[in-house]
Amino acid sequence: MLSSTSSSSATSSGSDRPRLLRASGVLLGALVVVAAGLELAAGTVGVRSSRILSRMNTEHKSLLGFASSAAHPKTVVILGNSLLVEGVDYPAMQKDLSAAGWESRRFVVEQTGYYDWKFGLRRLTSEGCRPDAIMLMLSATQFALNSYAGPAFAYNLMRATDVVDVMQTTGIHPTEAASLLLARESIFFGLRLEFRKHLLFALVPGMNDLVPHLTPAGKPSPHAFVRAQVLRRLPELVGEAASLGQHLILAIPPVAVGDDYAADVIEGGRLTGLPVLYPIRTGDLAADQFQDGFHLNASGAQVFSKALTSAMLQQLNSMRP
């Protein structure tokens, strides 16, 4: 009796196996279709509907193979984050640079800092971006912080071959490193946080005005920490740029009040031979020329843009024989 029951169960299990395999195949196929649909939607509708994502995509593409040529003998690339977007009138800067014979390109990735652009220089160089000079604009504290832009960093600025170096440099867990690899190859996964923000801003009227009140003010980083980080990292950045054959220039924007630690970046630049532009110092602009004490408004950007462009041209022209 027991033998008959066991035989019947085994037969039943054997007959269910092909059905389970078919069901698994159908499920896997459905997942592949859904994933492909998400990638297609993210790369078309998602990017085109977001002003920020569309700008990032266009600017990144403009750097592919960008280098000096007979048509453009003097070239410069300007890199940064939201401080660059809000604080510099780039169309006016581009026009003034062009009038002086410099062809320029800009690439902005929001919420980026030291780690993002250290590895970003490698990525851009590997994609054929070899201008005469690269200007990187960050605040002094952004050179010191240990954060990076997560999936957006991986998608826009990381080479797949650098994932182990990223893991060792930043101290992230191997699981997070694996997710960066996925974000590097998938536009949906890489830019999902940006898509979410875009949807939120589209659904909630006046979200731009609410954000400064919803985001808690961070505590200032201790000066000793910022100084130590900056003085350690700038030589690393100089070495990275030199190994890639890139000529690097740093730019520091002002803040409304307080210590912006720019003096530490300037000292680090002096010790390493790295040019540091600081044309408008903290305290030179009025409080009403800032949006939030950190980002400049249109009035502040107009003043800072003119000063920065003038300082840039002086530095760039000093490079030419």
Phi and psi restraints in degrees (value plus and minus 20) as a CYANA .aco file:
   2 LEU   PHI     -84.9   -44.9
   2 LEU   PSI     -59.4   -19.4
   3 SER   PHI     -83.5   -43.5
   3 SER   PSI     -58.4   -18.4
   4 SER   PHI     -87.1   -47.1
   4 SER   PSI     -60.4   -20.4
   5 THR   PHI     -85.9   -45.9
   5 THR   PSI     -64.2   -24.2
   6 SER   PHI     -81.8   -41.8
   6 SER   PSI     -59.7   -19.7
   7 SER   PHI     -85.5   -45.5
   7 SER   PSI     -59.9   -19.9
   8 SER   PHI     -85.5   -45.5
   8 SER   PSI     -60.6   -20.6
   9 SER   PHI     -85.7   -45.7
   9 SER   PSI     -60.5   -20.5
  10 ALA   PHI     -85.2   -45.2
  10 ALA   PSI     -59.5   -19.5
  11 THR   PHI     -85.2   -45.2
  11 THR   PSI     -61.7   -21.7
  12 SER   PHI     -83.8   -43.8
  12 SER   PSI     -62.2   -22.2
  13 SER   PHI     -84.3   -44.3
  13 SER   PSI     -59.5   -19.5
  14 GLY   PHI     -85.2   -45.2
  14 GLY   PSI     -57.2   -17.2
  15 SER   PHI     -94.2   -54.2
  15 SER   PSI     -45.0    -5.0
  16 ASP   PHI     -97.4   -57.4
  16 ASP   PSI     -42.3    -2.3
  17 ARG   PHI     -80.3   -40.3
  17 ARG   PSI     -70.0   -30.0
  18 PRO   PHI     -80.2   -40.2
  18 PRO   PSI     -55.9   -15.9
  19 ARG   PHI     -86.8   -46.8
  19 ARG   PSI     -59.5   -19.5
  20 LEU   PHI     -86.5   -46.5
  20 LEU   PSI     -59.0   -19.0
  21 LEU   PHI     -84.4   -44.4
  21 LEU   PSI     -60.7   -20.7
  22 ARG   PHI     -84.9   -44.9
  22 ARG   PSI     -63.5   -23.5
  23 ALA   PHI     -83.2   -43.2
  23 ALA   PSI     -59.7   -19.7
  24 SER   PHI     -85.0   -45.0
  24 SER   PSI     -59.9   -19.9
  25 GLY   PHI     -84.2   -44.2
  25 GLY   PSI     -61.9   -21.9
  26 VAL   PHI     -83.7   -43.7
  26 VAL   PSI     -63.3   -23.3
  27 LEU   PHI     -83.1   -43.1
  27 LEU   PSI     -64.1   -24.1
  28 LEU   PHI     -82.9   -42.9
  28 LEU   PSI     -62.3   -22.3
  29 GLY   PHI     -82.4   -42.4
  29 GLY   PSI     -60.7   -20.7
  30 ALA   PHI     -83.8   -43.8
  30 ALA   PSI     -60.4   -20.4
  31 LEU   PHI     -84.3   -44.3
  31 LEU   PSI     -59.8   -19.8
  32 VAL   PHI     -83.3   -43.3
  32 VAL   PSI     -62.5   -22.5
  33 VAL   PHI     -83.6   -43.6
  33 VAL   PSI     -63.5   -23.5
  34 VAL   PHI     -82.9   -42.9
  34 VAL   PSI     -64.4   -24.4
  35 ALA   PHI     -82.3   -42.3
  35 ALA   PSI     -63.3   -23.3
  36 ALA   PHI     -84.0   -44.0
  36 ALA   PSI     -58.0   -18.0
  37 GLY   PHI     -84.9   -44.9
  37 GLY   PSI     -61.4   -21.4
  38 LEU   PHI     -84.4   -44.4
  38 LEU   PSI     -62.0   -22.0
  39 GLU   PHI     -82.1   -42.1
  39 GLU   PSI     -64.2   -24.2
  40 LEU   PHI     -84.4   -44.4
  40 LEU   PSI     -64.9   -24.9
  41 ALA   PHI     -85.6   -45.6
  41 ALA   PSI     -60.6   -20.6
  42 ALA   PHI     -84.9   -44.9
  42 ALA   PSI     -59.7   -19.7
  43 GLY   PHI     -97.8   -57.8
  43 GLY   PSI     -35.3     4.7
  44 THR   PHI    -134.3   -94.3
  44 THR   PSI     -97.6   -57.6
  45 VAL   PHI     -82.3   -42.3
  45 VAL   PSI     -65.2   -25.2
  46 GLY   PHI     -80.8   -40.8
  46 GLY   PSI     -70.7   -30.7
  47 VAL   PHI     -87.9   -47.9
  47 VAL   PSI     -63.6   -23.6
  48 ARG   PHI     -87.6   -47.6
  48 ARG   PSI     -48.9    -8.9
  49 SER   PHI    -104.3   -64.3
  49 SER   PSI     -33.4     6.6
  50 SER   PHI    -126.1   -86.1
  50 SER   PSI     102.5   142.5
  51 ARG   PHI     -81.9   -41.9
  51 ARG   PSI     -61.1   -21.1
  52 ILE   PHI     -88.1   -48.1
  52 ILE   PSI     -67.1   -27.1
  53 LEU   PHI     -86.6   -46.6
  53 LEU   PSI     -58.1   -18.1
  54 SER   PHI     -83.5   -43.5
  54 SER   PSI     -61.5   -21.5
  55 ARG   PHI     -84.0   -44.0
  55 ARG   PSI     -65.0   -25.0
  56 MET   PHI     -80.7   -40.7
  56 MET   PSI     -64.3   -24.3
  57 ASN   PHI     -82.4   -42.4
  57 ASN   PSI     -65.1   -25.1
  58 THR   PHI     -85.6   -45.6
  58 THR   PSI     -64.6   -24.6
  59 GLU   PHI     -86.2   -46.2
  59 GLU   PSI     -59.9   -19.9
  60 HIS   PHI     -82.5   -42.5
  60 HIS   PSI     -65.6   -25.6
  61 LYS   PHI     -82.0   -42.0
  61 LYS   PSI     -52.8   -12.8
  62 SER   PHI     -88.6   -48.6
  62 SER   PSI     -37.6     2.4
  63 LEU   PHI    -109.6   -69.6
  63 LEU   PSI     -34.7     5.3
  64 LEU   PHI     -83.5   -43.5
  64 LEU   PSI      95.3   135.3
  65 GLY   PHI      53.9    93.9
  65 GLY   PSI      -8.4    31.6
  66 PHE   PHI     -94.2   -54.2
  66 PHE   PSI      98.9   138.9
  67 ALA   PHI    -177.7  -137.7
  67 ALA   PSI     147.4   187.4
  68 SER   PHI     -85.3   -45.3
  68 SER   PSI     125.2   165.2
  69 SER   PHI    -171.2  -131.2
  69 SER   PSI     160.0   200.0
  70 ALA   PHI     -81.4   -41.4
  70 ALA   PSI     -56.7   -16.7
  71 ALA   PHI     -92.9   -52.9
  71 ALA   PSI     -55.2   -15.2
  72 HIS   PHI    -151.2  -111.2
  72 HIS   PSI      63.4   103.4
  73 PRO   PHI     -91.3   -51.3
  73 PRO   PSI     -39.6     0.4
  74 LYS   PHI    -146.5  -106.5
  74 LYS   PSI      99.6   139.6
  75 THR   PHI    -151.9  -111.9
  75 THR   PSI     126.6   166.6
  76 VAL   PHI    -165.3  -125.3
  76 VAL   PSI     121.7   161.7
  77 VAL   PHI    -135.3   -95.3
  77 VAL   PSI     117.7   157.7
  78 ILE   PHI    -136.4   -96.4
  78 ILE   PSI      99.9   139.9
  79 LEU   PHI    -136.4   -96.4
  79 LEU   PSI     131.5   171.5
  80 GLY   PHI     150.2   190.2
  80 GLY   PSI    -182.7  -142.7
  81 ASN   PHI    -144.4  -104.4
  81 ASN   PSI    -170.5  -130.5
  82 SER   PHI     -83.5   -43.5
  82 SER   PSI     -44.0    -4.0
  83 LEU   PHI     -82.9   -42.9
  83 LEU   PSI     -53.4   -13.4
  84 LEU   PHI     -94.8   -54.8
  84 LEU   PSI     -62.3   -22.3
  85 VAL   PHI     -81.4   -41.4
  85 VAL   PSI     -68.8   -28.8
  86 GLU   PHI    -102.1   -62.1
  86 GLU   PSI     -49.8    -9.8
  87 GLY   PHI    -115.0   -75.0
  87 GLY   PSI     -30.2     9.8
  88 VAL   PHI    -148.1  -108.1
  88 VAL   PSI     107.2   147.2
  89 ASP   PHI     -99.6   -59.6
  89 ASP   PSI      68.4   108.4
  90 TYR   PHI     -85.4   -45.4
  90 TYR   PSI     -60.5   -20.5
  91 PRO   PHI     -75.7   -35.7
  91 PRO   PSI     -60.8   -20.8
  92 ALA   PHI     -88.2   -48.2
  92 ALA   PSI     -61.7   -21.7
  93 MET   PHI     -82.4   -42.4
  93 MET   PSI     -65.3   -25.3
  94 GLN   PHI     -80.5   -40.5
  94 GLN   PSI     -60.7   -20.7
  95 LYS   PHI     -84.0   -44.0
  95 LYS   PSI     -64.6   -24.6
  96 ASP   PHI     -87.2   -47.2
  96 ASP   PSI     -59.3   -19.3
  97 LEU   PHI     -84.4   -44.4
  97 LEU   PSI     -62.1   -22.1
  98 SER   PHI     -82.7   -42.7
  98 SER   PSI     -60.4   -20.4
  99 ALA   PHI     -82.2   -42.2
  99 ALA   PSI     -47.1    -7.1
 100 ALA   PHI    -112.2   -72.2
 100 ALA   PSI     -14.5    25.5
 101 GLY   PHI      73.0   113.0
 101 GLY   PSI     -10.4    29.6
 102 TRP   PHI    -126.3   -86.3
 102 TRP   PSI     101.3   141.3
 103 GLU   PHI    -105.7   -65.7
 103 GLU   PSI     106.1   146.1
 104 SER   PHI    -141.5  -101.5
 104 SER   PSI     135.5   175.5
 105 ARG   PHI    -155.5  -115.5
 105 ARG   PSI     130.3   170.3
 106 ARG   PHI    -141.7  -101.7
 106 ARG   PSI     125.9   165.9
 107 PHE   PHI    -162.2  -122.2
 107 PHE   PSI      95.7   135.7
 108 VAL   PHI    -135.6   -95.6
 108 VAL   PSI     110.0   150.0
 109 VAL   PHI    -146.1  -106.1
 109 VAL   PSI      97.3   137.3
 110 GLU   PHI     -82.8   -42.8
 110 GLU   PSI     130.6   170.6
 111 GLN   PHI      43.1    83.1
 111 GLN   PSI       9.6    49.6
 112 THR   PHI    -117.6   -77.6
 112 THR   PSI     139.1   179.1
 113 GLY   PHI    -166.8  -126.8
 113 GLY   PSI    -171.6  -131.6
 114 TYR   PHI     -77.8   -37.8
 114 TYR   PSI     -73.0   -33.0
 115 TYR   PHI     -79.8   -39.8
 115 TYR   PSI     -62.2   -22.2
 116 ASP   PHI     -77.3   -37.3
 116 ASP   PSI     -66.6   -26.6
 117 TRP   PHI    -104.9   -64.9
 117 TRP   PSI     -42.6    -2.6
 118 LYS   PHI     -79.8   -39.8
 118 LYS   PSI     -68.6   -28.6
 119 PHE   PHI    -100.2   -60.2
 119 PHE   PSI     -46.6    -6.6
 120 GLY   PHI     -84.0   -44.0
 120 GLY   PSI     -55.5   -15.5
 121 LEU   PHI     -79.1   -39.1
 121 LEU   PSI     -59.7   -19.7
 122 ARG   PHI     -84.4   -44.4
 122 ARG   PSI     -66.0   -26.0
 123 ARG   PHI     -81.8   -41.8
 123 ARG   PSI     -69.1   -29.1
 124 LEU   PHI     -84.3   -44.3
 124 LEU   PSI     -60.0   -20.0
 125 THR   PHI     -83.6   -43.6
 125 THR   PSI     -61.5   -21.5
 126 SER   PHI     -85.6   -45.6
 126 SER   PSI     -41.8    -1.8
 127 GLU   PHI    -111.3   -71.3
 127 GLU   PSI     -10.0    30.0
 128 GLY   PHI      71.1   111.1
 128 GLY   PSI      -9.3    30.7
 129 CYS   PHI    -104.2   -64.2
 129 CYS   PSI      84.8   124.8
 130 ARG   PHI    -156.9  -116.9
 130 ARG   PSI      49.6    89.6
 131 PRO   PHI     -96.4   -56.4
 131 PRO   PSI     154.7   194.7
 132 ASP   PHI     -88.0   -48.0
 132 ASP   PSI     -50.6   -10.6
 133 ALA   PHI    -173.2  -133.2
 133 ALA   PSI     132.4   172.4
 134 ILE   PHI    -144.1  -104.1
 134 ILE   PSI     106.4   146.4
 135 MET   PHI    -125.7   -85.7
 135 MET   PSI     103.7   143.7
 136 LEU   PHI    -129.1   -89.1
 136 LEU   PSI     102.6   142.6
 137 MET   PHI    -131.8   -91.8
 137 MET   PSI      94.0   134.0
 138 LEU   PHI    -161.6  -121.6
 138 LEU   PSI     139.7   179.7
 139 SER   PHI     -96.4   -56.4
 139 SER   PSI     141.6   181.6
 140 ALA   PHI     -79.2   -39.2
 140 ALA   PSI     -61.0   -21.0
 141 THR   PHI     -87.6   -47.6
 141 THR   PSI     -48.9    -8.9
 142 GLN   PHI     -90.4   -50.4
 142 GLN   PSI     -42.7    -2.7
 143 PHE   PHI     -93.4   -53.4
 143 PHE   PSI     -41.6    -1.6
 144 ALA   PHI    -118.2   -78.2
 144 ALA   PSI     -47.3    -7.3
 145 LEU   PHI     -90.5   -50.5
 145 LEU   PSI     135.0   175.0
 146 ASN   PHI    -116.2   -76.2
 146 ASN   PSI     -16.2    23.8
 147 SER   PHI    -102.3   -62.3
 147 SER   PSI     145.0   185.0
 148 TYR   PHI    -167.2  -127.2
 148 TYR   PSI     152.4   192.4
 149 ALA   PHI    -104.8   -64.8
 149 ALA   PSI      -0.1    39.9
 150 GLY   PHI      39.7    79.7
 150 GLY   PSI    -155.8  -115.8
 151 PRO   PHI     -78.2   -38.2
 151 PRO   PSI     -55.8   -15.8
 152 ALA   PHI     -84.7   -44.7
 152 ALA   PSI     -56.0   -16.0
 153 PHE   PHI     -80.6   -40.6
 153 PHE   PSI     -67.9   -27.9
 154 ALA   PHI     -81.8   -41.8
 154 ALA   PSI     -64.4   -24.4
 155 TYR   PHI     -88.9   -48.9
 155 TYR   PSI     -60.6   -20.6
 156 ASN   PHI    -114.0   -74.0
 156 ASN   PSI     -50.7   -10.7
 157 LEU   PHI    -148.7  -108.7
 157 LEU   PSI     -28.4    11.6
 158 MET   PHI    -123.5   -83.5
 158 MET   PSI     116.6   156.6
 159 ARG   PHI    -103.2   -63.2
 159 ARG   PSI     123.4   163.4
 160 ALA   PHI     -79.1   -39.1
 160 ALA   PSI     -54.6   -14.6
 161 THR   PHI     -90.8   -50.8
 161 THR   PSI     -31.0     9.0
 162 ASP   PHI    -115.6   -75.6
 162 ASP   PSI     -17.1    22.9
 163 VAL   PHI     -81.7   -41.7
 163 VAL   PSI     -57.6   -17.6
 164 VAL   PHI     -87.8   -47.8
 164 VAL   PSI     -61.6   -21.6
 165 ASP   PHI     -83.4   -43.4
 165 ASP   PSI     -60.6   -20.6
 166 VAL   PHI     -81.0   -41.0
 166 VAL   PSI     -64.7   -24.7
 167 MET   PHI     -81.7   -41.7
 167 MET   PSI     -64.3   -24.3
 168 GLN   PHI     -91.4   -51.4
 168 GLN   PSI     -56.2   -16.2
 169 THR   PHI     -92.6   -52.6
 169 THR   PSI     -63.3   -23.3
 170 THR   PHI    -110.2   -70.2
 170 THR   PSI     -37.1     2.9
 171 GLY   PHI      57.9    97.9
 171 GLY   PSI      -1.1    38.9
 172 ILE   PHI     -95.3   -55.3
 172 ILE   PSI     140.5   180.5
 173 HIS   PHI     -93.8   -53.8
 173 HIS   PSI     129.7   169.7
 174 PRO   PHI     -74.4   -34.4
 174 PRO   PSI     -51.9   -11.9
 175 THR   PHI     -83.7   -43.7
 175 THR   PSI     -62.5   -22.5
 176 GLU   PHI     -87.1   -47.1
 176 GLU   PSI     -56.3   -16.3
 177 ALA   PHI     -83.3   -43.3
 177 ALA   PSI     -58.8   -18.8
 178 ALA   PHI     -84.6   -44.6
 178 ALA   PSI     -57.9   -17.9
 179 SER   PHI     -87.6   -47.6
 179 SER   PSI     -50.8   -10.8
 180 LEU   PHI     -86.1   -46.1
 180 LEU   PSI     -58.2   -18.2
 181 LEU   PHI     -81.3   -41.3
 181 LEU   PSI     -63.1   -23.1
 182 LEU   PHI     -83.9   -43.9
 182 LEU   PSI     -62.6   -22.6
 183 ALA   PHI     -85.4   -45.4
 183 ALA   PSI     -51.9   -11.9
 184 ARG   PHI     -83.0   -43.0
 184 ARG   PSI     -53.5   -13.5
 185 GLU   PHI    -120.6   -80.6
 185 GLU   PSI     -36.2     3.8
 186 SER   PHI    -136.5   -96.5
 186 SER   PSI     100.4   140.4
 187 ILE   PHI     -86.8   -46.8
 187 ILE   PSI     -56.2   -16.2
 188 PHE   PHI     -86.2   -46.2
 188 PHE   PSI     -67.3   -27.3
 189 PHE   PHI     -91.8   -51.8
 189 PHE   PSI     -57.0   -17.0
 190 GLY   PHI     -89.8   -49.8
 190 GLY   PSI     -54.5   -14.5
 191 LEU   PHI    -133.4   -93.4
 191 LEU   PSI      -0.8    39.2
 192 ARG   PHI     -82.4   -42.4
 192 ARG   PSI     -55.9   -15.9
 193 LEU   PHI     -88.0   -48.0
 193 LEU   PSI     -55.9   -15.9
 194 GLU   PHI     -88.3   -48.3
 194 GLU   PSI     -59.5   -19.5
 195 PHE   PHI     -81.1   -41.1
 195 PHE   PSI     -61.7   -21.7
 196 ARG   PHI     -83.7   -43.7
 196 ARG   PSI     -63.8   -23.8
 197 LYS   PHI     -84.3   -44.3
 197 LYS   PSI     -60.9   -20.9
 198 HIS   PHI     -81.3   -41.3
 198 HIS   PSI     -62.1   -22.1
 199 LEU   PHI     -84.7   -44.7
 199 LEU   PSI     -61.7   -21.7
 200 LEU   PHI     -82.6   -42.6
 200 LEU   PSI     -64.7   -24.7
 201 PHE   PHI     -86.8   -46.8
 201 PHE   PSI     -51.2   -11.2
 202 ALA   PHI     -93.6   -53.6
 202 ALA   PSI     -51.9   -11.9
 203 LEU   PHI    -108.8   -68.8
 203 LEU   PSI     -43.6    -3.6
 204 VAL   PHI    -132.5   -92.5
 204 VAL   PSI      83.3   123.3
 205 PRO   PHI     -80.4   -40.4
 205 PRO   PSI     119.1   159.1
 206 GLY   PHI      56.1    96.1
 206 GLY   PSI      -3.8    36.2
 207 MET   PHI     -81.8   -41.8
 207 MET   PSI     -54.2   -14.2
 208 ASN   PHI     -77.2   -37.2
 208 ASN   PSI     -57.5   -17.5
 209 ASP   PHI     -97.1   -57.1
 209 ASP   PSI     -44.2    -4.2
 210 LEU   PHI    -101.9   -61.9
 210 LEU   PSI     -50.7   -10.7
 211 VAL   PHI     -74.4   -34.4
 211 VAL   PSI     -67.6   -27.6
 212 PRO   PHI     -79.0   -39.0
 212 PRO   PSI     -48.0    -8.0
 213 HIS   PHI    -105.3   -65.3
 213 HIS   PSI     -42.3    -2.3
 214 LEU   PHI    -107.7   -67.7
 214 LEU   PSI     -41.7    -1.7
 215 THR   PHI    -112.5   -72.5
 215 THR   PSI      95.9   135.9
 216 PRO   PHI     -86.8   -46.8
 216 PRO   PSI     123.4   163.4
 217 ALA   PHI     -90.5   -50.5
 217 ALA   PSI     109.8   149.8
 218 GLY   PHI     -96.2   -56.2
 218 GLY   PSI     133.4   173.4
 219 LYS   PHI     -94.8   -54.8
 219 LYS   PSI     119.3   159.3
 220 PRO   PHI     -78.8   -38.8
 220 PRO   PSI     119.6   159.6
 221 SER   PHI     -90.8   -50.8
 221 SER   PSI     121.6   161.6
 222 PRO   PHI     -78.5   -38.5
 222 PRO   PSI     118.6   158.6
 223 HIS   PHI     -78.9   -38.9
 223 HIS   PSI     -61.4   -21.4
 224 ALA   PHI     -81.3   -41.3
 224 ALA   PSI     -58.1   -18.1
 225 PHE   PHI     -85.6   -45.6
 225 PHE   PSI     -68.7   -28.7
 226 VAL   PHI     -80.8   -40.8
 226 VAL   PSI     -66.2   -26.2
 227 ARG   PHI     -80.6   -40.6
 227 ARG   PSI     -66.9   -26.9
 228 ALA   PHI     -82.6   -42.6
 228 ALA   PSI     -62.5   -22.5
 229 GLN   PHI     -85.2   -45.2
 229 GLN   PSI     -65.9   -25.9
 230 VAL   PHI     -82.5   -42.5
 230 VAL   PSI     -66.9   -26.9
 231 LEU   PHI     -88.3   -48.3
 231 LEU   PSI     -42.8    -2.8
 232 ARG   PHI    -105.0   -65.0
 232 ARG   PSI     -56.8   -16.8
 233 ARG   PHI    -103.6   -63.6
 233 ARG   PSI     -51.9   -11.9
 234 LEU   PHI     -81.1   -41.1
 234 LEU   PSI     -62.7   -22.7
 235 PRO   PHI     -80.5   -40.5
 235 PRO   PSI     -56.4   -16.4
 236 GLU   PHI     -82.4   -42.4
 236 GLU   PSI     -63.3   -23.3
 237 LEU   PHI     -87.1   -47.1
 237 LEU   PSI     -59.6   -19.6
 238 VAL   PHI     -82.2   -42.2
 238 VAL   PSI     -64.5   -24.5
 239 GLY   PHI     -83.4   -43.4
 239 GLY   PSI     -59.5   -19.5
 240 GLU   PHI     -82.6   -42.6
 240 GLU   PSI     -67.7   -27.7
 241 ALA   PHI     -83.4   -43.4
 241 ALA   PSI     -62.1   -22.1
 242 ALA   PHI     -83.9   -43.9
 242 ALA   PSI     -60.5   -20.5
 243 SER   PHI     -85.2   -45.2
 243 SER   PSI     -44.7    -4.7
 244 LEU   PHI    -113.4   -73.4
 244 LEU   PSI     -24.4    15.6
 245 GLY   PHI      55.0    95.0
 245 GLY   PSI       5.1    45.1
 246 GLN   PHI    -123.9   -83.9
 246 GLN   PSI     119.3   159.3
 247 HIS   PHI    -116.4   -76.4
 247 HIS   PSI      94.8   134.8
 248 LEU   PHI    -125.4   -85.4
 248 LEU   PSI     120.5   160.5
 249 ILE   PHI    -149.3  -109.3
 249 ILE   PSI     118.5   158.5
 250 LEU   PHI    -125.6   -85.6
 250 LEU   PSI     128.4   168.4
 251 ALA   PHI    -150.9  -110.9
 251 ALA   PSI     115.8   155.8
 252 ILE   PHI    -135.3   -95.3
 252 ILE   PSI     101.4   141.4
 253 PRO   PHI    -103.9   -63.9
 253 PRO   PSI     139.0   179.0
 254 PRO   PHI    -101.1   -61.1
 254 PRO   PSI     142.5   182.5
 255 VAL   PHI    -136.4   -96.4
 255 VAL   PSI     150.3   190.3
 256 ALA   PHI     -89.2   -49.2
 256 ALA   PSI     -70.2   -30.2
 257 VAL   PHI    -164.3  -124.3
 257 VAL   PSI     145.9   185.9
 258 GLY   PHI      69.7   109.7
 258 GLY   PSI    -196.5  -156.5
 259 ASP   PHI    -108.2   -68.2
 259 ASP   PSI      98.7   138.7
 260 ASP   PHI    -112.3   -72.3
 260 ASP   PSI     -18.3    21.7
 261 TYR   PHI      41.1    81.1
 261 TYR   PSI      -3.6    36.4
 262 ALA   PHI     -80.2   -40.2
 262 ALA   PSI     -52.6   -12.6
 263 ALA   PHI     -78.5   -38.5
 263 ALA   PSI     -53.8   -13.8
 264 ASP   PHI     -90.4   -50.4
 264 ASP   PSI     -58.4   -18.4
 265 VAL   PHI     -87.8   -47.8
 265 VAL   PSI     -61.1   -21.1
 266 ILE   PHI     -81.9   -41.9
 266 ILE   PSI     -62.7   -22.7
 267 GLU   PHI     -85.1   -45.1
 267 GLU   PSI     -62.0   -22.0
 268 GLY   PHI     -81.5   -41.5
 268 GLY   PSI     -58.4   -18.4
 269 GLY   PHI     -84.9   -44.9
 269 GLY   PSI     -61.0   -21.0
 270 ARG   PHI     -82.9   -42.9
 270 ARG   PSI     -61.3   -21.3
 271 LEU   PHI     -89.9   -49.9
 271 LEU   PSI     -47.0    -7.0
 272 THR   PHI    -126.8   -86.8
 272 THR   PSI     -24.2    15.8
 273 GLY   PHI      56.7    96.7
 273 GLY   PSI       0.3    40.3
 274 LEU   PHI    -114.8   -74.8
 274 LEU   PSI     100.1   140.1
 275 PRO   PHI     -84.1   -44.1
 275 PRO   PSI     112.7   152.7
 276 VAL   PHI    -145.4  -105.4
 276 VAL   PSI     101.4   141.4
 277 LEU   PHI    -119.4   -79.4
 277 LEU   PSI     108.1   148.1
 278 TYR   PHI    -161.3  -121.3
 278 TYR   PSI      46.5    86.5
 279 PRO   PHI     -93.4   -53.4
 279 PRO   PSI     -49.2    -9.2
 280 ILE   PHI    -141.7  -101.7
 280 ILE   PSI      98.1   138.1
 281 ARG   PHI    -110.2   -70.2
 281 ARG   PSI     136.7   176.7
 282 THR   PHI     -79.0   -39.0
 282 THR   PSI     108.8   148.8
 283 GLY   PHI      82.1   122.1
 283 GLY   PSI     -36.2     3.8
 284 ASP   PHI     -95.8   -55.8
 284 ASP   PSI     -45.7    -5.7
 285 LEU   PHI    -125.4   -85.4
 285 LEU   PSI     132.8   172.8
 286 ALA   PHI     -95.9   -55.9
 286 ALA   PSI     137.6   177.6
 287 ALA   PHI     -80.4   -40.4
 287 ALA   PSI     -52.1   -12.1
 288 ASP   PHI     -99.3   -59.3
 288 ASP   PSI     -13.9    26.1
 289 GLN   PHI    -119.2   -79.2
 289 GLN   PSI     -10.6    29.4
 290 PHE   PHI    -138.8   -98.8
 290 PHE   PSI     127.1   167.1
 291 GLN   PHI     -94.9   -54.9
 291 GLN   PSI     -63.3   -23.3
 292 ASP   PHI    -164.5  -124.5
 292 ASP   PSI      -2.1    37.9
 293 GLY   PHI      69.3   109.3
 293 GLY   PSI     -30.1     9.9
 294 PHE   PHI    -146.0  -106.0
 294 PHE   PSI     -68.3   -28.3
 295 HIS   PHI    -114.9   -74.9
 295 HIS   PSI     114.7   154.7
 296 LEU   PHI     -93.3   -53.3
 296 LEU   PSI     131.3   171.3
 297 ASN   PHI    -114.6   -74.6
 297 ASN   PSI    -193.4  -153.4
 298 ALA   PHI     -79.1   -39.1
 298 ALA   PSI     -59.5   -19.5
 299 SER   PHI     -85.7   -45.7
 299 SER   PSI     -66.9   -26.9
 300 GLY   PHI     -85.8   -45.8
 300 GLY   PSI     -58.4   -18.4
 301 ALA   PHI     -83.6   -43.6
 301 ALA   PSI     -55.8   -15.8
 302 GLN   PHI     -83.3   -43.3
 302 GLN   PSI     -63.6   -23.6
 303 VAL   PHI     -88.7   -48.7
 303 VAL   PSI     -67.4   -27.4
 304 PHE   PHI     -85.5   -45.5
 304 PHE   PSI     -59.4   -19.4
 305 SER   PHI     -79.9   -39.9
 305 SER   PSI     -65.5   -25.5
 306 LYS   PHI     -83.1   -43.1
 306 LYS   PSI     -63.9   -23.9
 307 ALA   PHI     -87.2   -47.2
 307 ALA   PSI     -61.7   -21.7
 308 LEU   PHI     -87.9   -47.9
 308 LEU   PSI     -62.0   -22.0
 309 THR   PHI     -80.8   -40.8
 309 THR   PSI     -63.0   -23.0
 310 SER   PHI     -81.8   -41.8
 310 SER   PSI     -65.4   -25.4
 311 ALA   PHI     -85.5   -45.5
 311 ALA   PSI     -58.6   -18.6
 312 MET   PHI     -80.9   -40.9
 312 MET   PSI     -69.2   -29.2
 313 LEU   PHI     -82.6   -42.6
 313 LEU   PSI     -58.6   -18.6
 314 GLN   PHI     -81.5   -41.5
 314 GLN   PSI     -64.0   -24.0
 315 GLN   PHI     -89.6   -49.6
 315 GLN   PSI     -63.8   -23.8
 316 LEU   PHI     -83.5   -43.5
 316 LEU   PSI     -64.8   -24.8
 317 ASN   PHI     -88.7   -48.7
 317 ASN   PSI     -43.9    -3.9
 318 SER   PHI     -92.1   -52.1
 318 SER   PSI     -37.1     2.9
 319 MET   PHI     -98.3   -58.3
 319 MET   PSI     -44.8    -4.8
 320 ARG   PHI    -101.0   -61.0
 320 ARG   PSI     123.5   163.5
